[in-house]
């Protein structure tokens, strides 16, 4: 900045030595103006410097505007990625007591109370329903376990994975030979936004669990399709 001011002062002081204001196409400056730059800015060194500074400012402002636009776009993309994170894993009970769920005289949605993970908050611990936040391919898994209580007693271990009330896949084992039994369901599904996914306990079946959490329901978004 000091160099620019000095340059302007030198140009003003030695204007008569450098420029011939009486030449063709030139107009002699008014001595009352005190600065030849106001009269002939095109041939004044300090004014040229000011023009360069102005162009530099314009370039920097344009660059900053571009960077700000790219930053906002990146921030929006990050927000989309963060909001698309969907994963949950829940267990049947939240306490340490050994208990059984069912049997009932009607089909019943299983409400898993022990929440291990609910990223995105799309699993409802009050209803047992997972509401799909966005369309995509999801991995879903259900593990079940039951105990008849005594040898020779009836064991009825069965569940079904449902989407909007329709059975997609299920497992069932009713016998008097096993006191304990378990099963696992793992499936990849293309789900749409607002689909409701839940695990159903059929009539007459029951599940048992303790603090080992043998009965679980889990899902995560593999990749979005919209």
C-alpha positions as CSV (number, residue, x, y, z in Angstrom):
1,X,0.0,0.0,0.0
2,X,2.9,2.4,0.8
3,X,4.4,1.6,-2.6
4,X,1.2,2.5,-4.4
5,X,0.8,5.8,-2.5
6,X,4.5,6.7,-3.3
7,X,4.0,5.8,-6.9
8,X,0.9,8.1,-7.2
9,X,2.8,11.0,-5.5
10,X,5.8,10.5,-7.9
11,X,3.5,10.5,-10.9
12,X,1.8,13.7,-9.7
13,X,5.1,15.4,-9.0
14,X,6.8,14.6,-12.2
15,X,3.8,14.6,-14.5
16,X,5.3,17.5,-16.6
17,X,8.5,15.6,-17.1
18,X,6.8,12.4,-18.4
19,X,3.7,13.5,-20.2
20,X,3.3,16.3,-22.8
21,X,-0.2,17.6,-22.1
22,X,0.1,20.0,-25.0
23,X,0.5,17.3,-27.6
24,X,-2.1,16.2,-30.1
25,X,-5.2,14.8,-28.4
26,X,-4.1,16.0,-25.0
27,X,-5.8,18.5,-22.8
28,X,-3.7,20.4,-20.3
29,X,-4.8,19.6,-16.8
30,X,-6.4,22.2,-14.7
31,X,-3.8,23.1,-12.0
32,X,-6.7,23.5,-9.6
33,X,-7.5,19.8,-9.8
34,X,-4.2,18.9,-8.0
35,X,-4.2,15.4,-9.7
36,X,-3.5,14.7,-13.4
37,X,-5.2,11.3,-12.9
38,X,-8.7,12.9,-12.8
39,X,-8.0,14.5,-16.2
40,X,-6.3,11.7,-18.1
41,X,-6.7,8.4,-16.2
42,X,-5.6,6.3,-19.1
43,X,-2.1,7.7,-19.1
44,X,-1.7,7.9,-15.3
45,X,0.4,5.2,-13.6
46,X,-1.4,5.4,-10.3
47,X,-4.7,5.1,-12.0
48,X,-3.5,2.1,-14.0
49,X,-2.4,0.6,-10.7
50,X,-5.9,1.3,-9.2
51,X,-7.5,-0.4,-12.2
52,X,-5.3,-3.5,-11.7
53,X,-6.3,-3.5,-8.0
54,X,-9.9,-3.3,-9.0
55,X,-9.6,-6.2,-11.4
56,X,-7.8,-8.2,-8.7
57,X,-10.6,-7.5,-6.3
58,X,-13.2,-8.5,-8.9
59,X,-11.2,-11.8,-9.5
60,X,-10.9,-12.5,-5.8
61,X,-14.6,-11.8,-5.2
62,X,-15.6,-14.1,-8.0
63,X,-13.3,-16.8,-6.7
64,X,-14.7,-16.5,-3.2
65,X,-18.3,-16.7,-4.6
66,X,-17.4,-19.9,-6.5
67,X,-15.8,-21.4,-3.4
68,X,-18.8,-20.5,-1.3
69,X,-21.1,-22.1,-3.8
70,X,-19.0,-25.3,-3.9
71,X,-18.9,-25.3,-0.1
72,X,-22.7,-25.0,0.2
73,X,-23.1,-27.8,-2.4
74,X,-20.7,-30.0,-0.5
75,X,-22.5,-29.3,2.8
76,X,-25.8,-30.2,1.2
77,X,-24.4,-33.5,-0.1
78,X,-23.0,-34.3,3.3
79,X,-26.4,-33.6,4.9
80,X,-28.1,-35.9,2.4
81,X,-25.5,-38.6,3.3
82,X,-26.0,-38.1,7.0
83,X,-29.8,-38.2,6.8
84,X,-29.7,-41.3,4.6
85,X,-27.9,-43.3,7.3
86,X,-30.4,-45.9,8.5
87,X,-29.6,-48.8,10.7
88,X,-31.2,-50.4,13.8
89,X,-30.8,-53.5,15.9
90,X,-33.2,-54.4,18.7
91,X,-33.7,-57.2,21.2
92,X,-36.9,-58.6,22.7
93,X,-36.6,-57.4,26.3
94,X,-34.8,-54.6,28.0
95,X,-34.4,-56.3,31.5
96,X,-32.4,-59.3,32.7
97,X,-35.4,-61.5,33.6
98,X,-36.0,-64.7,31.6
99,X,-39.5,-64.3,30.0
100,X,-41.5,-65.6,27.1
101,X,-43.5,-63.6,24.6
102,X,-46.8,-65.3,23.8
103,X,-48.5,-67.6,23.0
104,X,-51.6,-65.6,22.0
105,X,-54.9,-66.5,20.4
106,X,-54.2,-64.1,17.6
107,X,-51.4,-62.9,15.3
108,X,-49.4,-60.2,17.0
109,X,-46.6,-57.9,16.0
110,X,-43.5,-58.4,18.2
111,X,-42.5,-55.3,20.0
112,X,-38.8,-55.3,20.6
113,X,-37.9,-53.2,23.7
114,X,-34.2,-53.5,24.0
115,X,-32.6,-51.0,21.6
116,X,-29.0,-51.6,20.7
117,X,-28.9,-49.1,17.8
118,X,-31.5,-46.9,16.1
119,X,-29.6,-44.7,13.7
120,X,-32.1,-42.4,12.1
121,X,-34.8,-43.1,14.6
122,X,-36.9,-45.0,12.1
123,X,-37.7,-48.0,14.4
124,X,-40.6,-47.3,16.8
125,X,-40.1,-49.0,20.1
126,X,-43.7,-48.5,21.0
127,X,-45.2,-50.3,18.0
128,X,-42.3,-52.6,16.8
129,X,-42.5,-51.1,13.3
130,X,-39.6,-50.0,11.2
131,X,-40.7,-47.2,8.8
132,X,-38.5,-47.1,5.7
133,X,-37.1,-43.5,5.4
134,X,-36.1,-43.7,1.7
135,X,-36.2,-46.1,-1.2
136,X,-33.3,-48.5,-1.5
137,X,-32.0,-52.0,-0.9
138,X,-32.1,-53.1,2.8
139,X,-30.6,-56.0,4.6
140,X,-33.0,-57.4,7.3
141,X,-32.3,-60.1,9.8
142,X,-34.4,-61.8,12.5
143,X,-33.2,-64.3,15.1
144,X,-35.6,-66.3,17.2
145,X,-35.3,-68.6,20.2
146,X,-37.8,-70.5,22.3
147,X,-37.9,-72.9,25.2
148,X,-40.7,-75.3,25.8
149,X,-39.9,-75.3,29.6
150,X,-39.7,-79.1,30.0
151,X,-38.9,-82.2,28.0
152,X,-41.9,-83.4,26.1
153,X,-43.7,-80.1,26.3
154,X,-45.0,-78.5,23.1
155,X,-42.5,-76.2,21.4
156,X,-44.0,-73.7,19.0
157,X,-41.3,-71.3,17.6
158,X,-42.3,-69.3,14.6
159,X,-42.3,-65.8,13.2
160,X,-42.8,-64.0,9.9
161,X,-41.2,-60.9,8.5
162,X,-43.8,-58.6,7.0
163,X,-43.8,-55.5,4.8
164,X,-47.0,-53.5,4.9
165,X,-48.8,-56.4,6.6
166,X,-47.8,-58.9,3.8
167,X,-45.6,-61.9,4.8
168,X,-42.3,-61.8,2.9
169,X,-40.5,-64.7,4.6
170,X,-41.1,-66.8,7.8
171,X,-39.9,-69.7,9.9
172,X,-41.9,-72.2,11.9
173,X,-41.2,-75.3,14.0
174,X,-44.0,-76.8,16.2
175,X,-43.1,-80.2,17.9
176,X,-42.8,-82.0,21.2
177,X,-39.3,-83.4,20.6
178,X,-37.2,-80.3,21.2
179,X,-37.2,-78.4,24.5
180,X,-35.3,-75.5,22.9
181,X,-34.9,-74.4,19.3
182,X,-33.7,-71.3,17.3
183,X,-33.8,-70.0,13.8
184,X,-32.5,-67.1,11.7
185,X,-33.9,-65.1,8.8
186,X,-31.6,-62.9,6.6
187,X,-32.9,-61.3,3.5
188,X,-32.2,-58.4,1.1
189,X,-35.2,-56.4,0.0
190,X,-35.9,-53.5,-2.3
191,X,-38.1,-51.3,-0.1
192,X,-39.8,-48.1,-0.9
193,X,-40.1,-45.0,1.3
194,X,-42.9,-45.2,3.9
195,X,-43.0,-49.1,3.8
196,X,-43.6,-50.5,7.2
197,X,-41.6,-53.5,8.2
198,X,-42.3,-55.6,11.3
199,X,-42.0,-59.1,12.7
200,X,-45.2,-61.0,13.3
201,X,-45.8,-63.7,16.0
202,X,-48.4,-66.2,14.6
203,X,-51.2,-67.5,16.8
204,X,-50.1,-70.2,19.2
205,X,-46.4,-69.5,18.9
206,X,-44.1,-68.1,21.6
207,X,-40.5,-66.8,22.0
208,X,-38.4,-66.9,25.2
209,X,-35.4,-64.7,26.1
210,X,-33.1,-63.6,28.9
211,X,-30.2,-61.2,29.2
212,X,-28.4,-63.0,26.3
213,X,-30.9,-61.5,23.8
214,X,-31.5,-64.5,21.6
215,X,-34.4,-62.8,19.8
216,X,-33.3,-59.8,17.7
217,X,-34.6,-57.7,14.8
218,X,-32.1,-55.7,12.7
219,X,-31.9,-53.8,9.4
220,X,-29.7,-51.4,7.6
221,X,-29.7,-49.5,4.3
222,X,-27.3,-51.1,1.8
223,X,-27.7,-48.4,-0.8
224,X,-30.4,-45.9,-1.8
225,X,-32.1,-46.1,-5.2
226,X,-33.6,-42.6,-5.2
